[in-house]
Amino acid sequence: MFTSEEYLPTKPLDSPITITNKSAKFAAFKVWSKYPDLFRADPQCGIIPAGGTQTVNINYQNPVKPTVEYYVRVFAALVDKEVLPEEFRAEKTATPKNYDGENFLPVQFRRAAAITPLPKEVVIIPGDKIPLNFECKPIGAEPAYSVMTITNNHPQKNLTGSVIPTGSQIFNVKWRSGVLRPGKSAHLPCMFTNLKEEKEEHWFLTFVVFIDSTTLPDDFRKRIAPPFVYDGARAIEITFSKSTSTEPSPYHLKWQALFTKKATVPSAEKAASAEKTEDGGGPPSQTGAPTVTDADNPAPVPAPVPVPAAAPTTTAA
């Protein structure tokens, strides 16, 4: 049983189990999970002497709200010597074929508190009831792009943000983490590899915290792991739509260059000149000139792109 503070990522959760050897021989054990990236056992395998016990801690990485039924299996075999059988060793990822018994442990979750809502000074579009949609060409044809905008409406404090996609191998986002000054907005280009038809549910998990300085907190420097301390979080649902058009999507040409070559942050003068050249007059007044510090993928912050309307859908929790 794991007790989670919320169904957005938090610090990993622990749940210990105890294995007792009531036989007169040595007992070899191995803890196995179909989802090794989610559940980690410490120790994963070992030898228990006759009459002895072993406590094994099961660590759940707590990435997102559980969407399937999980379980952990414990295999045991009685052996004459204090030597771990080859197929019980940790580096062997398959389940043992020869064992004297096993215990099938269903994993249960208990929710301890509500999801931490975003502070009222933070606006994310798409967000809330609007999903982040990728308009895909035929599967494998080319990556699909979309964009989300985050705005810091706090009058005094800087905003630190961190965006983590649940499918880190198939999604990418510029400005994984950074600092946004008061009254400013940042446009976050997002990419879907589109290598195969994605049938699983995915989210862009966004964490924010207000700070007085312009230094990125250590917790927000991690590329994949979520921060442990934050003022609010939001799971933005990802949806997909199919396109048969031969023309590039609205975001394709605009954002493709950011993901295919390493960009640098231009000076304020060059950025203003580029915006004026591209859009014929500079960025809309409601966004201001975005000022961000990018910890992972330094990139220019382009003028905003109109976000296509999407059908309302249930907020991902």
SULGI-V195535 format. One record per helix or strand. SS is the DSSP state (h for helix, s for strand). FROM is the first residue (numbers start at 1). TO is the last residue. If there is no record, write none. Layout:
BEGIN
<<SS;FROM;TO> <SS;FROM;TO>>
END
This chain:
BEGIN
<<s;2;4> <s;13;20> <s;26;33> <s;39;42> <s;45;48> <s;53;60> <s;71;79> <h;86;88> <s;101;106> <s;109;111> <s;122;125> <s;132;136> <s;144;152> <s;158;165> <s;171;173> <s;177;180> <s;185;192> <s;203;211> <h;218;220> <s;232;242> <h;252;260> <h;268;279> <s;292;294>>
END
